[in-house]
Amino acid sequence: MTDPAILDRLAATIEARKSADPSASYVARLLHEGEDKILRKIAEEAVEILLASKDGDKQHIARETADLWFHCLVLLAHHGLGPDDVLNELLRREGTSGIDEKALRKMG
């Protein structure tokens, strides 16, 4: 089984790169360019997953999903969040139907 701690290690690397030179670090450059740049990258990666899915190439889908997850981790770091925040939310939703969970969000 793959080590799930990879998300924590990747988040720690992203956090460490926040203060790096934007000319030497892709993460630092994304964070320096701001939220709009990060959001554009997420949108781009989401489209690439859609195209990979339509092609049916499982390896391509996995690679593009990795790119999307990476950029989502950068966005989380931009907002002072990390993988645990998302995992805790998934844990909170566990055992609740999607229909019920969506209705609860509308009420709250």
MMTF fields as JSON, N, C-alpha, C and O atoms, coordinates in Angstrom:
{
  "mmtfVersion": "1.0.0",
  "mmtfProducer": "UNKNOWN",
  "numBonds": 431,
  "numAtoms": 432,
  "numGroups": 108,
  "numChains": 1,
  "numModels": 1,
  "chainsPerModel": [1],
  "groupsPerChain": [108],
  "chainIdList": ["A"],
  "bondAtomList": [4, 2, 8, 6, 12, 10, 16, 14, 20, 18, 24, 22, 28, 26, 32, 30, 36, 34, 40, 38, 44, 42, 48, 46, 52, 50, 56, 54, 60, 58, 64, 62, 68, 66, 72, 70, 76, 74, 80, 78, 84, 82, 88, 86, 92, 90, 96, 94, 100, 98, 104, 102, 108, 106, 112, 110, 116, 114, 120, 118, 124, 122, 128, 126, 132, 130, 136, 134, 140, 138, 144, 142, 148, 146, 152, 150, 156, 154, 160, 158, 164, 162, 168, 166, 172, 170, 176, 174, 180, 178, 184, 182, 188, 186, 192, 190, 196, 194, 200, 198, 204, 202, 208, 206, 212, 210, 216, 214, 220, 218, 224, 222, 228, 226, 232, 230, 236, 234, 240, 238, 244, 242, 248, 246, 252, 250, 256, 254, 260, 258, 264, 262, 268, 266, 272, 270, 276, 274, 280, 278, 284, 282, 288, 286, 292, 290, 296, 294, 300, 298, 304, 302, 308, 306, 312, 310, 316, 314, 320, 318, 324, 322, 328, 326, 332, 330, 336, 334, 340, 338, 344, 342, 348, 346, 352, 350, 356, 354, 360, 358, 364, 362, 368, 366, 372, 370, 376, 374, 380, 378, 384, 382, 388, 386, 392, 390, 396, 394, 400, 398, 404, 402, 408, 406, 412, 410, 416, 414, 420, 418, 424, 422, 428, 426],
  "bondOrderList": [1, 1, 1, 1, 1, 1, 1, 1, 1, 1, 1, 1, 1, 1, 1, 1, 1, 1, 1, 1, 1, 1, 1, 1, 1, 1, 1, 1, 1, 1, 1, 1, 1, 1, 1, 1, 1, 1, 1, 1, 1, 1, 1, 1, 1, 1, 1, 1, 1, 1, 1, 1, 1, 1, 1, 1, 1, 1, 1, 1, 1, 1, 1, 1, 1, 1, 1, 1, 1, 1, 1, 1, 1, 1, 1, 1, 1, 1, 1, 1, 1, 1, 1, 1, 1, 1, 1, 1, 1, 1, 1, 1, 1, 1, 1, 1, 1, 1, 1, 1, 1, 1, 1, 1, 1, 1, 1],
  "groupList": [{"groupName": "MET", "atomNameList": ["N", "CA", "C", "O"], "elementList": ["N", "C", "C", "O"], "formalChargeList": [0, 0, 0, 0], "bondAtomList": [1, 0, 2, 1, 3, 2], "bondOrderList": [1, 1, 2], "singleLetterCode": "M", "chemCompType": "L-PEPTIDE LINKING"}, {"groupName": "THR", "atomNameList": ["N", "CA", "C", "O"], "elementList": ["N", "C", "C", "O"], "formalChargeList": [0, 0, 0, 0], "bondAtomList": [1, 0, 2, 1, 3, 2], "bondOrderList": [1, 1, 2], "singleLetterCode": "T", "chemCompType": "L-PEPTIDE LINKING"}, {"groupName": "ASP", "atomNameList": ["N", "CA", "C", "O"], "elementList": ["N", "C", "C", "O"], "formalChargeList": [0, 0, 0, 0], "bondAtomList": [1, 0, 2, 1, 3, 2], "bondOrderList": [1, 1, 2], "singleLetterCode": "D", "chemCompType": "L-PEPTIDE LINKING"}, {"groupName": "PRO", "atomNameList": ["N", "CA", "C", "O"], "elementList": ["N", "C", "C", "O"], "formalChargeList": [0, 0, 0, 0], "bondAtomList": [1, 0, 2, 1, 3, 2], "bondOrderList": [1, 1, 2], "singleLetterCode": "P", "chemCompType": "L-PEPTIDE LINKING"}, {"groupName": "ALA", "atomNameList": ["N", "CA", "C", "O"], "elementList": ["N", "C", "C", "O"], "formalChargeList": [0, 0, 0, 0], "bondAtomList": [1, 0, 2, 1, 3, 2], "bondOrderList": [1, 1, 2], "singleLetterCode": "A", "chemCompType": "L-PEPTIDE LINKING"}, {"groupName": "ILE", "atomNameList": ["N", "CA", "C", "O"], "elementList": ["N", "C", "C", "O"], "formalChargeList": [0, 0, 0, 0], "bondAtomList": [1, 0, 2, 1, 3, 2], "bondOrderList": [1, 1, 2], "singleLetterCode": "I", "chemCompType": "L-PEPTIDE LINKING"}, {"groupName": "LEU", "atomNameList": ["N", "CA", "C", "O"], "elementList": ["N", "C", "C", "O"], "formalChargeList": [0, 0, 0, 0], "bondAtomList": [1, 0, 2, 1, 3, 2], "bondOrderList": [1, 1, 2], "singleLetterCode": "L", "chemCompType": "L-PEPTIDE LINKING"}, {"groupName": "ARG", "atomNameList": ["N", "CA", "C", "O"], "elementList": ["N", "C", "C", "O"], "formalChargeList": [0, 0, 0, 0], "bondAtomList": [1, 0, 2, 1, 3, 2], "bondOrderList": [1, 1, 2], "singleLetterCode": "R", "chemCompType": "L-PEPTIDE LINKING"}, {"groupName": "GLU", "atomNameList": ["N", "CA", "C", "O"], "elementList": ["N", "C", "C", "O"], "formalChargeList": [0, 0, 0, 0], "bondAtomList": [1, 0, 2, 1, 3, 2], "bondOrderList": [1, 1, 2], "singleLetterCode": "E", "chemCompType": "L-PEPTIDE LINKING"}, {"groupName": "LYS", "atomNameList": ["N", "CA", "C", "O"], "elementList": ["N", "C", "C", "O"], "formalChargeList": [0, 0, 0, 0], "bondAtomList": [1, 0, 2, 1, 3, 2], "bondOrderList": [1, 1, 2], "singleLetterCode": "K", "chemCompType": "L-PEPTIDE LINKING"}, {"groupName": "SER", "atomNameList": ["N", "CA", "C", "O"], "elementList": ["N", "C", "C", "O"], "formalChargeList": [0, 0, 0, 0], "bondAtomList": [1, 0, 2, 1, 3, 2], "bondOrderList": [1, 1, 2], "singleLetterCode": "S", "chemCompType": "L-PEPTIDE LINKING"}, {"groupName": "TYR", "atomNameList": ["N", "CA", "C", "O"], "elementList": ["N", "C", "C", "O"], "formalChargeList": [0, 0, 0, 0], "bondAtomList": [1, 0, 2, 1, 3, 2], "bondOrderList": [1, 1, 2], "singleLetterCode": "Y", "chemCompType": "L-PEPTIDE LINKING"}, {"groupName": "VAL", "atomNameList": ["N", "CA", "C", "O"], "elementList": ["N", "C", "C", "O"], "formalChargeList": [0, 0, 0, 0], "bondAtomList": [1, 0, 2, 1, 3, 2], "bondOrderList": [1, 1, 2], "singleLetterCode": "V", "chemCompType": "L-PEPTIDE LINKING"}, {"groupName": "HIS", "atomNameList": ["N", "CA", "C", "O"], "elementList": ["N", "C", "C", "O"], "formalChargeList": [0, 0, 0, 0], "bondAtomList": [1, 0, 2, 1, 3, 2], "bondOrderList": [1, 1, 2], "singleLetterCode": "H", "chemCompType": "L-PEPTIDE LINKING"}, {"groupName": "GLY", "atomNameList": ["N", "CA", "C", "O"], "elementList": ["N", "C", "C", "O"], "formalChargeList": [0, 0, 0, 0], "bondAtomList": [1, 0, 2, 1, 3, 2], "bondOrderList": [1, 1, 2], "singleLetterCode": "G", "chemCompType": "PEPTIDE LINKING"}, {"groupName": "GLN", "atomNameList": ["N", "CA", "C", "O"], "elementList": ["N", "C", "C", "O"], "formalChargeList": [0, 0, 0, 0], "bondAtomList": [1, 0, 2, 1, 3, 2], "bondOrderList": [1, 1, 2], "singleLetterCode": "Q", "chemCompType": "L-PEPTIDE LINKING"}, {"groupName": "TRP", "atomNameList": ["N", "CA", "C", "O"], "elementList": ["N", "C", "C", "O"], "formalChargeList": [0, 0, 0, 0], "bondAtomList": [1, 0, 2, 1, 3, 2], "bondOrderList": [1, 1, 2], "singleLetterCode": "W", "chemCompType": "L-PEPTIDE LINKING"}, {"groupName": "PHE", "atomNameList": ["N", "CA", "C", "O"], "elementList": ["N", "C", "C", "O"], "formalChargeList": [0, 0, 0, 0], "bondAtomList": [1, 0, 2, 1, 3, 2], "bondOrderList": [1, 1, 2], "singleLetterCode": "F", "chemCompType": "L-PEPTIDE LINKING"}, {"groupName": "CYS", "atomNameList": ["N", "CA", "C", "O"], "elementList": ["N", "C", "C", "O"], "formalChargeList": [0, 0, 0, 0], "bondAtomList": [1, 0, 2, 1, 3, 2], "bondOrderList": [1, 1, 2], "singleLetterCode": "C", "chemCompType": "L-PEPTIDE LINKING"}, {"groupName": "ASN", "atomNameList": ["N", "CA", "C", "O"], "elementList": ["N", "C", "C", "O"], "formalChargeList": [0, 0, 0, 0], "bondAtomList": [1, 0, 2, 1, 3, 2], "bondOrderList": [1, 1, 2], "singleLetterCode": "N", "chemCompType": "L-PEPTIDE LINKING"}],
  "groupTypeList": [0, 1, 2, 3, 4, 5, 6, 2, 7, 6, 4, 4, 1, 5, 8, 4, 7, 9, 10, 4, 2, 3, 10, 4, 10, 11, 12, 4, 7, 6, 6, 13, 8, 14, 8, 2, 9, 5, 6, 7, 9, 5, 4, 8, 8, 4, 12, 8, 5, 6, 6, 4, 10, 9, 2, 14, 2, 9, 15, 13, 5, 4, 7, 8, 1, 4, 2, 6, 16, 17, 13, 18, 6, 12, 6, 6, 4, 13, 13, 14, 6, 14, 3, 2, 2, 12, 6, 19, 8, 6, 6, 7, 7, 8, 14, 1, 10, 14, 5, 2, 8, 9, 4, 6, 7, 9, 0, 14],
  "groupIdList": [1, 2, 3, 4, 5, 6, 7, 8, 9, 10, 11, 12, 13, 14, 15, 16, 17, 18, 19, 20, 21, 22, 23, 24, 25, 26, 27, 28, 29, 30, 31, 32, 33, 34, 35, 36, 37, 38, 39, 40, 41, 42, 43, 44, 45, 46, 47, 48, 49, 50, 51, 52, 53, 54, 55, 56, 57, 58, 59, 60, 61, 62, 63, 64, 65, 66, 67, 68, 69, 70, 71, 72, 73, 74, 75, 76, 77, 78, 79, 80, 81, 82, 83, 84, 85, 86, 87, 88, 89, 90, 91, 92, 93, 94, 95, 96, 97, 98, 99, 100, 101, 102, 103, 104, 105, 106, 107, 108],
  "secStructList": [7, 7, 7, 6, 6, 2, 2, 2, 2, 2, 2, 2, 2, 2, 2, 2, 2, 6, 6, 1, 7, 6, 6, 6, 7, 2, 2, 2, 2, 2, 2, 2, 2, 7, 2, 2, 2, 2, 2, 2, 2, 2, 2, 2, 2, 2, 2, 2, 2, 2, 2, 2, 2, 2, 2, 6, 7, 2, 2, 2, 2, 2, 2, 2, 2, 2, 2, 2, 2, 2, 2, 2, 2, 2, 2, 2, 2, 2, 6, 6, 7, 7, 2, 2, 2, 2, 2, 2, 2, 2, 2, 2, 2, 6, 6, 1, 7, 2, 2, 2, 2, 2, 2, 2, 2, 2, 2, 7],
  "xCoordList": [0.828, 0.0, 0.875, 1.942, 0.423, 1.133, 1.059, 0.06, 2.101, 2.196, 1.317, 1.625, 0.216, -0.66, 0.008, -0.489, 1.121, 1.827, 2.471, 2.994, 2.437, 2.986, 2.319, 2.976, 1.026, 0.34, 0.919, 1.094, 1.216, 1.806, 3.21, 3.582, 3.991, 5.345, 5.305, 6.086, 4.401, 4.273, 3.817, 4.328, 2.857, 2.392, 3.533, 3.644, 4.372, 5.513, 6.508, 7.068, 6.719, 7.608, 7.038, 7.765, 5.739, 5.088, 5.229, 5.548, 4.996, 5.114, 6.539, 6.733, 7.515, 8.914, 9.268, 10.126, 8.622, 8.926, 8.238, 8.526, 7.334, 6.651, 7.646, 7.414, 8.746, 9.723, 10.882, 11.848, 10.792, 11.867, 11.827, 10.851, 12.89, 13.002, 12.086, 12.232, 11.143, 10.226, 10.914, 10.335, 12.138, 12.853, 13.479, 13.919, 13.516, 14.143, 13.156, 13.524, 11.901, 10.92, 9.577, 9.026, 9.069, 7.756, 6.668, 5.796, 6.713, 5.714, 5.803, 4.782, 7.008, 7.174, 6.653, 6.033, 6.897, 6.412, 4.885, 4.284, 4.258, 2.791, 2.239, 1.321, 2.794, 2.319, 2.588, 1.769, 3.72, 4.064, 3.111, 2.737, 2.722, 1.829, 0.386, -0.424, 0.067, -1.217, -2.286, -2.107, -3.395, -4.489, -5.025, -5.319, -5.156, -5.698, -4.853, -5.394, -3.528, -2.63, -2.836, -2.892, -2.946, -3.155, -4.492, -4.576, -5.521, -6.84, -6.829, -7.468, -6.104, -5.993, -5.305, -5.706, -4.277, -3.593, -4.525, -4.512, -5.33, -6.281, -7.292, -7.607, -7.799, -8.752, -8.109, -8.725, -6.879, -6.15, -5.983, -6.211, -5.585, -5.385, -6.701, -6.733, -7.787, -9.097, -9.504, -10.022, -9.274, -9.582, -8.719, -9.208, -7.46, -6.571, -7.018, -6.858, -7.581, -8.137, -9.332, -9.466, -10.191, -11.352, -10.913, -11.472, -9.927, -9.446, -8.797, -8.997, -8.025, -7.396, -8.458, -8.326, -9.499, -10.583, -11.274, -11.575, -11.517, -12.157, -11.284, -11.801, -9.961, -9.036, -8.988, -8.604, -9.38, -9.396, -8.032, -7.893, -7.03, -5.669, -5.501, -5.381, -5.493, -5.463, -4.218, -4.311, -3.068, -1.834, -1.911, -1.487, -2.449, -2.593, -3.56, -3.315, -4.648, -5.606, -4.913, -5.089, -4.131, -3.428, -2.44, -2.35, -1.694, -0.726, -1.426, -0.984, -2.508, -3.222, -3.9, -3.99, -4.369, -4.949, -3.875, -4.121, -2.685, -1.57, -1.279, -1.045, -1.293, -1.08, -2.167, -1.877, -3.407, -4.516, -4.379, -4.511, -4.117, -3.967, -2.835, -2.968, -1.716, -0.575, -1.0, -0.728, -1.659, -2.061, -3.123, -3.173, -3.964, -4.918, -4.179, -4.587, -3.103, -2.299, -1.653, -1.539, -1.232, -0.681, -1.764, -1.5, -2.972, -4.082, -4.396, -4.618, -4.414, -4.643, -3.587, -3.912, -2.322, -1.235, -1.41, -1.135, -1.856, -2.114, -3.105, -3.01, -4.048, -5.074, -4.749, -5.592, -3.522, -3.134, -3.767, -3.918, -4.133, -4.741, -3.804, -2.8, -4.136, -3.332, -4.187, -5.408, -3.553, -4.282, -5.184, -6.278, -4.741, -5.563, -6.915, -7.916, -6.942, -8.211, -9.205, -10.392, -8.708, -9.57, -9.928, -11.081, -8.94, -9.202, -10.191, -11.043, -10.08, -11.047, -12.455, -13.432, -12.556, -13.871, -14.439, -15.631, -13.588, -14.044, -14.471, -15.471, -13.712, -14.064, -15.412, -16.226, -15.638, -16.911, -18.068, -19.151, -17.843, -18.904, -19.088, -20.113, -18.104, -18.152, -19.434, -19.802, -20.097, -21.312, -22.566, -23.668, -22.406, -23.551, -23.75, -22.794, -24.969, -25.196, -24.887, -25.028, -24.471, -24.175, -25.373, -25.23, -26.544, -27.772, -28.021, -28.331, -27.883, -28.096, -27.034, -27.349, -25.787, -24.698, -24.904, -24.69, -25.312, -25.54, -26.708, -26.638, -27.752, -28.885, -28.448, -28.899, -27.575, -27.095, -26.281, -26.354, -25.506, -24.723, -25.633, -25.33, -26.743, -27.688, -28.348, -28.652, -28.573, -29.247, -28.302, -28.735, -27.001, -26.035, -25.495, -24.662],
  "yCoordList": [-1.184, 0.0, 1.251, 1.277, 2.251, 3.513, 4.219, 4.109, 4.932, 5.638, 6.891, 7.839, 6.914, 8.096, 9.34, 10.449, 9.175, 10.325, 11.186, 12.262, 10.723, 11.519, 12.882, 13.872, 12.957, 14.255, 15.193, 16.384, 14.663, 15.488, 15.941, 17.092, 15.033, 15.402, 16.453, 17.404, 16.276, 17.242, 18.598, 19.638, 18.583, 19.838, 20.531, 21.756, 19.759, 20.339, 20.96, 22.023, 20.305, 20.856, 22.161, 23.141, 22.172, 23.389, 24.502, 25.637, 24.19, 25.187, 25.748, 26.954, 24.877, 25.311, 26.194, 27.071, 25.969, 26.737, 28.097, 28.912, 28.351, 29.652, 30.809, 31.857, 30.61, 31.685, 31.58, 32.338, 30.649, 30.466, 31.558, 32.298, 31.637, 32.588, 32.135, 31.02, 32.985, 32.611, 32.25, 31.55, 32.722, 32.364, 30.972, 30.414, 30.417, 29.111, 28.024, 26.85, 28.392, 27.43, 27.657, 28.757, 26.605, 26.685, 27.03, 27.853, 26.409, 26.675, 28.131, 28.81, 28.607, 30.002, 30.941, 31.957, 30.615, 31.458, 31.49, 32.557, 30.311, 30.271, 31.11, 31.907, 30.933, 31.669, 33.165, 33.991, 33.507, 34.909, 35.558, 36.722, 34.804, 35.343, 35.454, 36.153, 34.771, 34.957, 33.928, 33.014, 34.127, 33.165, 32.957, 31.825, 34.028, 33.87, 32.922, 32.116, 33.011, 32.113, 30.663, 29.747, 30.472, 29.125, 28.57, 27.409, 29.395, 28.952, 28.601, 27.636, 29.381, 29.055, 27.706, 26.928, 27.427, 26.137, 24.996, 23.945, 25.19, 24.156, 23.908, 22.76, 24.974, 24.826, 24.096, 23.221, 24.461, 23.811, 22.313, 21.488, 21.977, 20.558, 19.793, 18.634, 20.425, 19.76, 19.444, 18.361, 20.374, 20.129, 18.99, 18.147, 18.955, 17.89, 16.521, 15.522, 16.468, 15.199, 14.79, 13.62, 15.735, 15.422, 14.847, 13.855, 15.462, 14.983, 13.603, 12.737, 13.405, 12.097, 11.025, 9.903, 11.373, 10.425, 10.046, 8.876, 11.027, 10.755, 9.839, 9.041, 9.953, 9.081, 7.681, 6.726, 7.556, 6.254, 5.736, 4.555, 6.594, 6.19, 6.323, 7.432, 5.2, 5.21, 5.897, 6.64, 5.657, 6.298, 7.806, 8.562, 8.243, 9.678, 10.294, 11.388, 9.599, 10.079, 10.224, 11.235, 9.224, 9.265, 10.427, 11.129, 10.639, 11.743, 13.098, 13.977, 13.254, 14.543, 14.763, 15.896, 13.695, 13.82, 14.23, 15.053, 13.654, 14.052, 15.541, 16.243, 16.025, 17.459, 18.296, 19.331, 17.856, 18.595, 18.604, 19.65, 17.447, 17.377, 18.283, 18.985, 18.27, 19.118, 20.586, 21.299, 21.024, 22.428, 22.762, 23.889, 21.795, 22.001, 22.153, 22.948, 21.401, 21.548, 22.929, 23.515, 23.446, 24.806, 25.81, 26.74, 25.628, 26.517, 26.436, 27.457, 25.219, 25.067, 25.831, 26.542, 25.683, 26.382, 27.895, 28.624, 28.355, 29.785, 30.3, 31.443, 29.45, 29.831, 29.375, 29.474, 28.874, 28.433, 27.113, 26.825, 26.32, 25.016, 23.919, 24.193, 22.672, 21.541, 20.309, 20.363, 19.204, 17.966, 17.542, 17.028, 17.749, 17.337, 18.053, 17.477, 19.292, 20.017, 19.34, 19.233, 18.886, 18.199, 16.806, 16.384, 16.099, 14.753, 14.777, 13.895, 15.781, 15.906, 16.168, 15.668, 16.946, 17.196, 15.909, 15.63, 15.133, 13.848, 12.908, 12.201, 12.902, 12.078, 12.505, 11.664, 13.812, 14.324, 13.845, 13.559, 13.759, 13.368, 11.857, 11.385, 11.108, 9.649, 9.09, 9.438, 8.235, 7.603, 8.431, 8.001, 9.608, 10.462, 10.419, 10.569, 10.219, 10.176, 11.536, 12.562, 11.54, 12.78, 13.698, 14.917, 13.131, 13.929, 14.601, 15.791, 13.833, 14.398, 15.442, 16.49, 15.165, 16.086, 17.411, 18.478, 17.351, 18.57, 19.37, 20.597, 18.704, 19.379, 20.049, 21.152, 19.391, 19.967, 21.243, 22.195, 21.254, 22.464, 23.63, 24.77, 23.361, 24.429, 25.004, 26.195, 24.153, 24.593, 25.391, 26.29, 25.068, 25.698, 26.9, 27.557],
  "zCoordList": [0.0, 0.0, 0.0, 0.613, -0.673, -0.733, 0.614, 1.325, 0.958, 2.231, 2.206, 1.483, 2.991, 2.984, 3.56, 3.367, 4.26, 4.822, 3.734, 4.025, 2.493, 1.394, 1.337, 1.016, 1.641, 1.622, 2.674, 2.416, 3.855, 4.909, 4.522, 4.755, 3.932, 3.516, 2.413, 2.423, 1.474, 0.391, 0.93, 0.514, 1.854, 2.467, 3.216, 3.179, 3.888, 4.602, 3.619, 3.886, 2.505, 1.478, 0.929, 0.765, 0.645, 0.147, 1.169, 0.813, 2.432, 3.503, 3.551, 3.699, 3.428, 3.468, 2.277, 2.383, 1.169, -0.045, -0.079, -0.956, 0.862, 0.895, 0.931, 0.33, 1.635, 1.794, 0.807, 0.899, -0.13, -1.104, -2.166, -2.288, -2.912, -4.013, -5.151, -5.649, -5.568, -6.646, -7.964, -8.796, -8.154, -9.383, -9.289, -10.295, -8.079, -7.877, -7.465, -7.416, -7.167, -6.675, -7.353, -7.325, -7.957, -8.608, -7.595, -7.877, -6.422, -5.38, -4.934, -4.824, -4.68, -4.265, -5.344, -5.031, -6.61, -7.71, -7.73, -7.853, -7.607, -7.577, -6.432, -6.626, -5.252, -4.09, -4.241, -3.838, -4.815, -5.039, -6.047, -5.894, -7.071, -8.103, -7.614, -8.222, -6.527, -5.876, -6.194, -6.999, -5.522, -5.584, -7.0, -7.384, -7.777, -9.133, -9.97, -10.727, -9.844, -10.584, -10.126, -10.947, -8.829, -8.286, -8.787, -9.187, -8.764, -9.222, -10.704, -11.121, -11.498, -12.935, -13.134, -13.999, -12.342, -12.441, -12.055, -12.695, -11.019, -10.615, -11.725, -12.037, -12.319, -13.423, -14.602, -15.209, -14.916, -16.008, -15.745, -16.63, -14.53, -14.191, -14.213, -14.625, -13.774, -13.797, -15.232, -15.506, -16.14, -17.554, -18.085, -18.838, -17.71, -18.18, -17.68, -18.382, -16.463, -15.962, -16.812, -17.173, -17.132, -17.97, -19.311, -19.78, -19.918, -21.214, -21.089, -21.942, -20.029, -19.807, -19.591, -20.08, -18.865, -18.626, -19.933, -20.169, -20.762, -22.057, -22.915, -23.697, -22.769, -23.505, -22.908, -23.584, -21.628, -20.974, -20.555, -20.239, -20.547, -20.19, -18.674, -18.154, -17.975, -16.507, -15.944, -14.967, -16.545, -16.073, -16.252, -15.377, -17.38, -17.633, -16.622, -16.114, -16.333, -15.33, -13.976, -13.297, -13.582, -12.293, -12.256, -11.249, -13.35, -13.386, -13.277, -12.537, -14.013, -13.974, -12.62, -12.148, -12.005, -10.665, -9.666, -8.784, -9.806, -8.935, -9.103, -8.12, -10.346, -10.586, -9.923, -9.323, -10.027, -9.413, -7.893, -7.258, -7.32, -5.865, -5.404, -4.402, -6.134, -5.782, -5.751, -4.785, -6.804, -6.868, -5.815, -5.321, -5.473, -4.379, -3.05, -2.204, -2.862, -1.647, -1.582, -0.506, -2.736, -2.775, -2.381, -1.618, -2.896, -2.539, -1.05, -0.399, -0.517, 0.921, 1.714, 2.665, 1.317, 2.013, 1.905, 2.858, 0.768, 0.57, 1.62, 2.067, 2.002, 2.973, 4.397, 5.289, 4.61, 5.946, 6.349, 7.537, 5.366, 5.613, 5.134, 4.477, 5.467, 5.028, 4.826, 4.967, 4.497, 4.238, 5.392, 5.161, 6.626, 7.768, 7.794, 8.221, 7.344, 7.315, 6.373, 6.679, 5.231, 4.253, 4.77, 4.683, 5.304, 5.812, 6.973, 7.083, 7.834, 8.931, 8.409, 8.967, 7.348, 6.754, 6.145, 6.278, 5.483, 4.934, 6.051, 5.929, 7.135, 8.291, 8.872, 9.254, 8.934, 9.451, 8.585, 9.094, 7.292, 6.361, 6.257, 5.764, 6.717, 6.574, 7.185, 8.308, 6.448, 6.921, 6.681, 7.019, 6.103, 5.777, 4.275, 3.514, 3.85, 2.398, 1.802, 2.467, 0.561, -0.128, -0.191, -0.09, -0.357, -0.417, 0.932, 0.991, 2.018, 3.353, 3.683, 4.247, 3.336, 3.645, 2.914, 3.491, 1.667, 0.893, 1.505, 1.576, 1.936, 2.569, 3.87, 4.179, 4.633, 5.888, 5.632, 6.408, 4.537, 4.202, 3.873, 4.221, 3.208, 2.851, 4.085, 4.134, 5.092, 6.317, 7.197, 7.918, 7.144, 8.034, 7.468, 8.093]
}
